[in-house]
Amino acid sequence: MKKAIINEKIGGFTLLEVLVAMAIIATALVSLLSLQSRSIKMMESAEMLEGARMLAEKVMSEGELKGVPGGEVKGEAGHYRWLLTEIRLTPEKMPEGVPLLPGRQLSLDIFWKDGKREEKVSFAEYLYEH
């Protein structure tokens, strides 16, 4: 007796289809990990900038209340270095045609390291005295 040969196709994926699918998944995962890494760096940068803003509030407030002896004060706080300068407004320092209002200008520069780069943020405030 002869056996009947049945030509049945067994379902499944070829090796090539599996390799292509794995390459697509690997590319997507690498992209997601890269985005996650960038997101973490941006969050750290935002935290440093917010820290600089809070330090600026403190230093500028002290400069407003106490003044700046000698016209310039340097300092450090945590990861930050800062330079506060005060300029008394006089007729010689005013642009021509601008009326002199008695007062002073406070300028603050805050520096910090972000990896290999040095970041800087600057603030200026004009205080008019009556």
Helices and strands as residue ranges (DSSP letters): H 15-66, G 69-71, E 72-77, E 80-88, G 91-93, E 103-114, E 117-128
